[in-house]
Amino acid sequence: MLTLFTLRGKTAPDKVVSFFAEAGVNIRHQIGDIVDLRERVRVAQQGLGAVAYQPSGHERGEDEMDIVSEEQGEFDFEDEE
């Protein structure tokens, strides 16, 4: 999620629970104790050895991926800054 916002040139939300709550989704019971997005990423990478998924783009061309994403409305979030 953090990488997606970064790639799109948007400001990532600080609090994951609040971000999803704005969309009407309550994730509080699934999220655990760490609600700060950057802290979650840090703990996942350093503490757990996690690696963020990043699509390679090999299956589709970059232009085709953008068109599909726009059609699905995947990136219709507003930057509050």
C-alpha positions as CSV (number, residue, x, y, z in Angstrom):
1,M,0.0,0.0,0.0
2,L,2.8,2.4,0.9
3,T,4.6,1.6,-2.4
4,L,1.4,2.1,-4.4
5,F,0.9,5.6,-3.0
6,T,4.6,6.4,-3.6
7,L,4.5,5.1,-7.2
8,R,1.4,7.2,-7.8
9,G,3.0,10.4,-6.3
10,K,0.4,10.5,-3.6
11,T,0.8,10.9,0.2
12,A,0.2,7.7,2.0
13,P,-2.1,7.7,5.0
14,D,-0.5,7.6,8.4
15,K,-3.1,5.5,10.1
16,V,-4.3,2.4,8.1
17,V,-7.5,1.9,10.2
18,S,-8.7,5.5,9.6
19,F,-7.9,5.2,5.9
20,F,-10.1,2.2,5.4
21,A,-12.8,3.6,7.8
22,E,-13.2,6.5,5.4
23,A,-14.2,3.9,2.7
24,G,-16.6,2.3,5.2
25,V,-14.4,-0.7,5.9
26,N,-13.6,-1.6,9.5
27,I,-10.3,-3.4,9.7
28,R,-9.5,-2.7,13.4
29,H,-9.9,-6.3,14.4
30,Q,-7.7,-7.7,11.6
31,I,-4.9,-5.1,11.8
32,G,-3.3,-5.8,15.2
33,D,-1.5,-3.3,17.4
34,I,0.5,-1.4,14.8
35,V,-1.8,1.0,12.9
36,D,0.8,3.5,11.5
37,L,1.5,2.5,7.9
38,R,5.2,3.3,7.8
39,E,5.7,1.5,11.2
40,R,3.9,-1.6,9.8
41,V,6.2,-1.6,6.8
42,R,9.3,-1.2,8.9
43,V,8.3,-4.0,11.3
44,A,7.4,-6.3,8.4
45,Q,10.6,-5.7,6.5
46,Q,13.1,-5.5,9.4
47,G,11.4,-7.7,12.0
48,L,9.8,-10.3,9.7
49,G,11.9,-10.2,6.6
50,A,8.9,-9.3,4.4
51,V,9.3,-8.1,0.8
52,A,6.6,-5.9,-0.7
53,Y,5.0,-7.3,-3.9
54,Q,5.7,-5.2,-6.9
55,P,4.2,-6.2,-10.3
56,S,6.9,-6.7,-12.9
57,G,4.7,-5.5,-15.8
58,H,6.0,-8.4,-17.9
59,E,2.6,-9.9,-18.6
60,R,1.2,-6.6,-19.9
61,G,2.7,-3.5,-21.3
62,E,2.8,-0.5,-19.0
63,D,0.2,1.4,-21.1
64,E,-2.2,-1.5,-20.9
65,M,-1.8,-1.8,-17.2
66,D,-2.6,1.9,-16.7
67,I,-5.8,1.5,-18.8
68,V,-7.0,-1.5,-16.9
69,S,-6.3,0.1,-13.6
70,E,-8.1,3.3,-14.6
71,E,-11.1,1.4,-15.9
72,Q,-11.4,-0.5,-12.6
73,G,-11.1,2.7,-10.6
74,E,-8.2,1.3,-8.6
75,F,-6.5,4.5,-8.1
76,D,-9.4,6.9,-7.4
77,F,-8.1,8.2,-4.1
78,E,-7.6,11.8,-3.3
79,D,-4.4,13.3,-1.9
80,E,-5.4,15.5,1.0
81,E,-2.3,17.7,0.8
